[in-house]
Amino acid sequence: MASSSAPLLLLLLFATLAALASADAAACSAGDRDALLSIRAALSEARLGVFSSWKQGGDCCGGGWYGVSCDPSTGRVADLTLRGEAEDAVMAPAGRPASGVMSGYISDAVCRLDRLSTLVLADWKQISGGIPSCLASDLPYLRILELPGNRISGEIPSSIGTLSRLTVLNLADNLISGEIPNSITTLSSLKHLDLTNNQLTGRIPAGIGSLSMLSRALLGRNKLSGEIPASVGSLTRLADLDLAENQLIGGIPENLGDAHVLTSLYLGSNRISGRIPASLLRNKGLGILNLSRNAVEGAIPDVFTGESYFMVLDLSRNRLTGAVPRSLSSAAYVGHLDLSHNRLCGSIPAGPPFDHLDAASFASNSCLCGGPLGKCT
């Protein structure tokens, strides 16, 4: 009887030891806990109480600290995710999206979390100060950096390019100034870049085309100048490009239309000149194209096909001449079309998509007639 129970006792002993070892490994390190408490001390948020679970002396890994996740094998903090606009049950128990306000600044203590993979402090509206420069040097495992919807100022750290694992960089809707660092072009893993609605100046880095994994490049609503780098056209995975509301000059790169996965292109409200590349309008996947409020000239390429599918095609407020392309009638779909405030002339083709458009789509041209503008005389 004793001999038969011995293996069972040994199994129970090993299981107990394994559980104890796992519990020890999962416990939050004192250094990480102190760093988190320093981060909390630099921030103030009362409406949602997101820091109420962060207790002095508590276990930041197993103690239910809101927004904190740890690597279970090491007990080191791997993710810090705090969103001011959220729908989870903790922040929005009544089922209504929560909207918080947090002030203060991002403490350098975040750089002591040197196993951090994700850092998200998003949509808190009042977090100010700069981006700690130590992020680039002290957080080698960082994959996701999202700080949008705050009042962060200063410049993007020039050494941002050392974050070789970074896949998402989202600094949108802040007060960030200065130039986009050239080192950003060395982020070979970067897939999502969003710097929208800041105060960035200078040129778009010429080497942006080296970001071979990039699928979204959103740089609109800044003060960027210079020409659109030709290397943008070599981004074979690029699906969304937004450069609208800047001070860009020069022409649209001829090879941009060769980006076969490109689905949306926003270039409106710049100082872009030259002609529209035919390959851009021939691109089968492009569904949103906005070139409005520029100085684009020449004829609209008559290259639309039965595979053309535009939810938005806005070429308004340019210097376009010639006729409305008749091949537009063969397009599979054109939802919103705006050719107003140009120098177009001639009769508007009959049939779809022209038969569902109103006069505003063609207003203020040189001598257009037909369709919603009335008969040609």
Secondary structure, 3 states (H helix, E strand, C coil): CHHHHHHHHHHHHHHHHHHHHHHHHHCCCHHHHHHHHHHHHCEECCCCCCCCCCCCCCCCCCCCCCCEEECCCCCCEEEEEEECEECCCCCCCCCCCEECCEEEECCHHHHHCCCCCEEEEECCEEEECCCCCHHHHHCCCCCEEECCCCCCCCECCCCHHHCCCCCEEECCCCCCEEECCHHHHHCCCCCEEECCCCEEEEECCHHHHHCCCCCEEECCCCEEEEECCHHHHHCCCCCEEECCCCEEECCCCHHHHHCCCCCEEECCCCCCCCCCCHHHHHCCCCCEEECCCCCCEEECCCCCCCCCEEEEEECCCCEEEECCCHHHHHCCEEEEEECCCCEEEEECCCCCCHHHCCHHHCCCCCEEECHHHCCCC
